[in-house]
Amino acid sequence: MTTKTNALITGANKGIGLETARRLAAMGFKVWLGARDAERGEAAARALRNEGLDVEWLALDVASDDSVAAAARILTAQVSSLDVLVNNAGIAPGYVDALGDDGRYERPPSRENVEDMKAAFDVNVFGPVRVTQTLLPLLLAAPAARIVMVSSYLGSIARAAGNSPSPNVMGYGSSKTALNAVTVAFARELSPRGIMINAAAPGYTATDLNAHRGGRTVQQAAGVIVQLATLEAGGPTGGYFDENGPLPW
């Protein structure tokens, strides 16, 4: 088993997850790049290895109990602890289809597809719960593990209830609201045991999730995630942040 500092990022074969993997690996972490698709996952890991970074693909479908359990077995056989877990994998079913020609979201809550909502919650909420619970022994074995839940501005009830210009995306937004609540719940349990856990809002970033309509780059988006993944002792826990500081729940 290796004693090198280890990080696992879910949904990391592209977009924000891939950039986060690159940044953490450049800081000296051994990064496990979680992805469902073997071809895409290994290609992404190989590209980062070609940059001189220590990155390895790990088969991981966060919506599958069996896949998460298998990934945990692989990690446990190769590492003694997990220092960073970034729950990045996320989906927004139906979102792109509801974008108008001007890029605005045009599907009101009264027309949201319930099956799309169920799929979003399975990946965006139950996925992070599933992964965190399964990998908890490795996280507790680290001297000071950090967990980052990749949330969204759309998860903020305060922003949605105020004058925010954000679109009214009930399914995806409510899944991120639930993820914020999950963050707080885990923090209440795990912070006394030395694990710091926070939710990150990377902003409206150009990725496949939104057909690259977002106005931010993955380099900009990864900043707050890396910051929360590498917090020094005494930093915040159980919070919700963007790159400028705390956000309203």
N, C-alpha and C positions, 0 to 999 in steps of 0.2 A: 504493500500500500504506500502511496505517496503522502508526504506530509506538507506538500505545497499548498498554498492558499487556493481554495477551490470556489468557483462560482457556477451556478446553473441558471440559464435563462431559457424560459419556455417561449415557443413561437419565434425562434431566433434565426431562421434561415433567410430572413429578408427584413427590410424596413427598419423600424426602431429597434427591434430585438437584435438584429444583426449589427447595427451600429453600436449598441450597448455592449455586445460581445466583443467587438473590436476595441472599444475604449477600455473595458476592464482587463482584457488580455494585455493591452499595451501598458497597463499599470502593474503587470506582473502576475495576474491571476491565471491559473489553469482554468479555462472556460469550457464548460460542457454546453454545447449548443443544442438545445432541445427542439426537435422538429418531427412532425409526423411522417413526412415523405423522405424515404431513404436517399433517393437521388438528389433532391434539392438540399437536404440537410448535409449530406457529405460534400456536395459541391461548395456549399457556403463555408463549411469548416475547412475544406482544402484551400479555398481562396484566402482565408485568414492565415492558415499555416504558411502559405506562399509569401505572406507579408512578414514572416518570422515570428508569428504568434502561436502560443500553445493553446490550440482549440481542437476539440473533438466533438463529433456529432453523437447525440444520444437520442435513440428512438423514443419519442414521447408524444402521446396523444392525451392531452389533459382531460378530455371527455371520456376516457376509458379507464376504468379501475384496473383492468388487467395490464394495460400499457404503462400506467404510472407505477404499479407494483413491480413490473419487469425492469423499468428504468431504475427504481430504487435498489433492486438487487444488483444491477450492474454497477451502480455507484458504490454501494456498500462493499463490493468485492475489490474496488480499486482505490477508494479513498477512505481515510479514517474520520473525516469530518467535512461538513459543507459550510463555508464561511458566508456565502452570499446566495440568496435565492431571489431571482427576479421573475415574478409571475406576470409575464408580458403577453402571453398568447391571448388573443381576443378576436371576436368576430362581430359583424354588424349585418346580419342577414336582411336583405331587402333594402338596405340603405342606398346603395348605388342606383337601384331601379327607381327609387323615389326622388332622384335628383332631376330638377328641371334643366332646361338648356342653359340657364344662367347659373347653374350650380347650387341653387337653393333647394332645400329639402321640402317636398310638397305633399307628404303623407301625414294627415292628422291622426291623433291617437284613436279616433273612432274608426279608422280604417287600418290600424295595425294588424298584422297577421299574428295570431296567437302562437302558431307553430314556429314562426321566426323568433318570437320572444322566448319560447322554451329553449330553442337552440342557443340563443345568445346567453341565457342564464346558465345553461349547462357548461359552456366554455368559459364565460366571463366571471361567473360567480362560483359555481360548484367545482370548476377546474382548479382555481387557486386553493380552494379548501382541500380538495382531494390531494393535490401536490404537496401542500404545506403539511397536512397531517401525516402523509406517508413518509416524507423526508425529515420529519421532526427529530428522530433519533440522531441523524447526521448533523442537523443544525445545532442540537443541544451539545453535541460532542465538540463543536468549535468553541474557542474561547470567548468569542463575542460576535455571534452571527447577526447578519442584517437581512431583512426580508423587505422587498419592495413590491407593492401591488400597483401595477400600471393601470391607473384610473383614467378619468377624463373630466374636463370642465362640465360636461353634460351630466356628471354624477352629482353635482352640487344642487341640492334642493333650494338653497338660498338664492343662487343665481337664477334658477328656473322661475322662482316665484317673484323675482325682482324685475329689473329692466334689462336683463341680459339679452343681447341680440342673438344668442345661440338658438339653433333650431329646436323645435319641440319634438324630439325623437324619443318616444315613450319607451320602446323596447330596449334599445341600446343604452339610453340614458338611465333608465331604472336599474339595469344590470350593473352599471357602474356605481349608482347610489348604494345598491346592495353590497357591492365590493367594498365600498368605504366603510359600511357597517361591519363587514367581516374583518377589515383591517383593525378597527377599534377593538372588536371582540378578541382577536388573537393577541393584540398588544396588551390587553388587560391580563391575560394569562401568562404570556411569555416574557414581557418586560422584566418582571421580578426574577426571571431565570436567565437574564443576560442577553436576551434577543431583542433587538430594536426593529420595529416594523412600522412602515409608513406607506401611505398612498401617494402616487405621483400623477400629476396632470401634465402630460407632455405638450398639450396644445394641438391645434388643428393642423396636423402634419400631412404632407403629401405622401400617401402610401396606397397600397392596393385597397385598403379598407374603404377609402372614399374616392376611388378612381383617380387618385393623385390630384384631387381638387384642393387639398389643404395648402395653406400659405407658408408653412414652416418646413424646414429641412429636417431630415432624420438626425443630422448632427446637432441641430438646435434642440430637438426633442429629447435626445439621449442625455442631455446635460443634467437635468434634475434627477433622472433615474440613477445615474452614476454617483451623483452627490449623495443621495440617500443610501445607496449601496455601500458607501465608503465612509459613513459617518464616524467621527471620533467618539470615544466614550463621553457620556454626558450630553450627547446630542438629543434631539427630539425623538419621541416614539409615540405611536398612536395618533399621528397627525396626517394632514392632507395638504400637499404642497405643489406649487409650480416653481419655476426658477426664481421667482421674486419673493417667495416666502409662503406663509400659511394661507390657505383658502377657506372660505366659509363652507361649512357642511351643507 
